[in-house]
């Protein structure tokens, strides 16, 4: 299996970029990892895990230091990305679980970036994890009803917790895979034999095929990978590290298996991205394709060791499910040879910005109600023309409602316990770890953020606040 890992992970990362003049309507590729931390890549300071292809992407494009996911957990972050509406305006505002799938589905009338691009003549595909609709009660959110011409992958996030599934979806049809589940052992479930197909290997092959098939027209590929999310299906009898077919270069490390699996998933992910960049260059598409790489939220502590070993949240406090920056600040790379010039940017942006950026580039209609701001000036070498956000907004519904807002790219306010509760205020310019509440020193700013939080969200019956102290 080590040979397979190397074949998948090693790409022509040092290949010289063949630059083509950017045409008027570029191809658009959004690559998203699942639970990858700000500090998990070498270009963001990672010292242990190898990510040469993503580091190449960072060196050849723009590496954003101050970019945020749409939410601190999966489904709402993806809803924000698709709708261009921030967490208080988008349809799906939390992970609703198996018991209420309709609350985690887009509805008729929700306009996605895919639908806007499809209307403008783009061929659209979602490959990977969706999480915003399913067959049955949640079918209003199926990819085919939300602007995607093609879909291959997982419809709901619980299915995506298994990296060795016995089926995936192609559009609305199940595709059986030879990872057979049978009632085995005390857990009531297990694999009758070693699974042979790793989902993200299949998703990568599918993404490459989509690009190859659609060279004659502009396309939008939303490539939503599952790694490095933990394998939550613990039925396999081969230990907690079974998130990846093999541990690759980490096999001989004196680490817990779960840490080996975590590192191997990230390096495997790096290889997938390298294969895509190489393919774009070999097909002559790189000069007319904007590629974005990011993560859906901050890292999860998969093993109770990896926070110390890998430092996945970098200098920031918190992980997935936190509204401090460790839970929402994510790596964000933009690569477009010949158009995007190599740079490191401290511009403050977040997922709602993708919708207006994509429609701006595609010369498609941009809805007037979006919360995002187009990044096209920054991407095309005109930073002096780039607009900035006054406020960014997030909320979180698990274990008691919480809100957070970032004001002027510097002041983070977090409120919990009630709509009139005191706002905790952090000065990110001088305290990136958000360790010191400075509300008493800057009451005017705390008050301004507090007033904004009261009006930042629109009511939605499925996602009304349930405050707890």
Secondary structure, 3 states (H helix, E strand, C coil): CHHHHHHHHCCCCCCCCCCCCCCCCCEEEEEEECCCCHHHCHHHCCCCCCCHHHHHHHHHCEEEEEEECCCCCHHHHHHHHHHCCCCCCCCCCCCCCHHHHHHHCCCCCCCCHHHHHHHCCCEEEEEEECCCCCCCCCHHHCHHHCCCCEEEEECCCCHHHCCCCCEEEECCEEEECCCCEECCCCCCCEECCCCCCCHHHHHHHHHHHHHHHCCCCCEEEEEECCCCCCCCCCCCCCCCCCCCCCCHHHCCCCCCHHHHHHHHHHHHHHHHHHHHHHHHHHCCCHHHEEEEEEECCCCCCCCCCHHHHHCCCCCCCCCCCCCCHHHHECCEEEECCCCCCCEEEEEEEECCHHHHHHHHHHCCCCCCCCCCCCCHHHHCCCHHHCCCCCEEEEEECCCCCEEEEEECCCEEEEEECCCCCCCEEEECCCCCCCCCCCCCCCHHHHHHHHHHHHHCCCCCHHHCCCCCC
